[in-house]
Amino acid sequence: MHFTPTSSSWINQVECWFGFITDELIRRGNHQSVQALEADIRTWAKGWNEDPKPFIWTKPAELIRESIGRLLTRISGAGH
């Protein structure tokens, strides 16, 4: 088991990527079997990798720092 904090940016990117798969493929698709779904996901991922686009964070650094500051204030002295 590995603990990953909720603020870990890499896991947030993975969640975004799976969100794209869900929105663009799974919800719109009609898959007759698990094997068909798997094949469609592999095809979708191949297409994604042929034309990759970086994830762009839209939250300014100052807002992120303020949010972290609020979290640190809230958990300070909480016995963790």
JONORWO-V986405 format. One record per backbone hydrogen bond with DSSP energy under -1.0 kcal/mol. NH is the residue of the N-H (numbers start at 1). CO is the residue of the C=O. Records with the same first field share a line. If there is no record, write none. Layout:
NH->CO + CO
//
This chain:
8->5
12->8
13->9
14->10
15->11
16->12
17->13
18->14
19->15
20->16
21->17
22->18
23->19
24->20
25->21
26->21
27->22
29->25
37->33
38->34
39->35
40->36
41->37
42->38
43->39
44->40
45->41
46->42
47->43
48->44
49->45
50->46
64->60
65->61
66->62
67->63
68->64
69->65
70->66
71->67
72->68
73->69
74->70
75->71
76->72
78->75
//
